[in-house]
Amino acid sequence: RLHVGLEYEFNRAAYVFGNHTYTFTDEKDARRRSARYMIYGGYEFLFGPLGIQLQLGWYASRSSLLRRADTYAKLITRYYFPPIRKLQTRFYANVQLKTHVFNAEFVAFGVGAAF
C-alpha cells in the first residue's frame, strides 16, 4: 500500500534545552524551533496481519533546532488487529525507527486506525 502524508513533531527536550541555553529569543521562537513539519511518502508491505513500511520524508520547516539533514527515513512495523464486527476500520499497534542516514534519532511505539 502506498502512503503519502504530512507529519508534525514537537520535541519537548529541544524546547527545554533551547530555553536553558538561551538559544531562543522568546516563547514564540522556542515553540517554532522545537517543532518540525515533514512531508513523506512510503510503501507498506503486508504479510497477513503484519505490515512493514519503508518511508522517506523531507523536512518542510527549516528553522528547527534539531534539524540534522534535509531528509529522514523510517522503518515501521505494524500489527493489524482483527476487524471488530463489520467495521471497515482496522486498528493497529506499531514500532517506528527514525533515522538520518546512519544515525538513529528515536524509536517510537504507537497505536492507530487504518480506514
C-alpha positions in Angstrom: 0.0 0.0 0.0 1.2 3.4 -0.9 1.3 6.1 1.8 1.7 9.9 1.3 1.2 12.4 4.1 2.2 15.2 6.5 3.7 14.8 9.9 4.3 17.2 12.9 6.7 16.6 15.7 7.2 18.7 18.9 10.3 17.9 20.8 10.0 19.0 24.5 13.7 18.2 25.2 14.7 20.7 22.4 12.3 23.2 23.9 13.8 22.9 27.4 17.4 22.7 26.2 17.0 25.8 24.0 15.4 27.8 26.8 18.1 26.7 29.3 20.9 27.7 26.9 19.2 31.0 25.8 19.2 29.7 22.2 15.6 31.1 21.7 14.7 34.8 21.7 11.2 34.4 23.2 8.4 31.9 23.8 7.1 32.0 20.2 10.6 31.3 18.9 11.0 28.4 21.3 7.8 26.7 20.2 8.6 27.3 16.5 12.1 26.0 16.6 11.2 22.9 18.8 8.7 21.8 16.2 9.2 20.1 12.8 6.9 19.7 9.8 7.5 16.9 7.4 6.2 15.6 4.1 6.6 11.9 3.5 6.0 9.0 1.0 6.3 5.4 1.7 5.2 1.9 0.8 3.8 -0.7 3.2 4.3 -4.4 2.5 1.6 -6.6 4.0 2.1 -10.1 5.2 -1.2 -11.2 6.7 -1.8 -9.1 9.8 1.8 -7.8 9.8 2.8 -4.7 7.8 6.3 -3.4 7.2 6.5 0.2 5.9 9.5 1.9 4.4 9.1 5.7 4.5 11.2 8.6 3.2 10.4 12.1 4.3 11.5 15.7 3.8 11.6 18.5 6.4 9.3 21.3 5.3 10.4 23.5 8.3 14.0 24.8 8.0 14.2 26.6 11.4 14.1 23.6 13.8 16.8 23.4 16.4 17.1 19.6 15.8 17.3 19.6 12.0 20.2 17.5 11.1 19.6 16.8 7.4 17.0 17.6 4.7 15.6 14.1 4.7 14.9 11.2 7.0 13.9 7.6 6.8 11.6 5.5 8.9 11.1 1.8 9.2 7.7 1.0 10.7 6.3 -2.4 11.7 2.6 -2.7 12.3 0.4 -5.4 13.7 -3.2 -5.1 12.5 -5.8 -6.5 14.9 -8.7 -8.5 13.5 -11.7 -6.3 12.4 -14.3 -5.6 15.0 -17.7 -6.8 13.8 -18.5 -5.3 10.4 -16.4 -2.2 10.7 -14.0 -1.4 7.8 -11.6 0.2 10.3 -8.6 -1.8 11.3 -6.8 -0.9 14.5 -3.1 -1.5 14.8 0.0 -1.2 17.1 3.3 -0.2 15.7 7.0 0.3 16.3 8.9 3.0 14.4 12.6 3.6 13.9 13.5 7.1 12.6 17.0 7.7 11.1 19.1 10.3 9.4 21.3 8.3 7.1 23.1 6.1 9.6 22.2 7.9 12.9 19.0 6.7 14.6 17.0 9.6 16.1 14.4 7.7 18.0 12.3 4.6 18.5 8.6 5.2 18.9 5.6 3.0 19.9 2.1 3.8 18.7 -1.4 2.8 18.1 -3.7 3.9 15.3 -6.5 3.0 12.9 -6.5 2.4 9.1 -9.6 3.3 7.1 
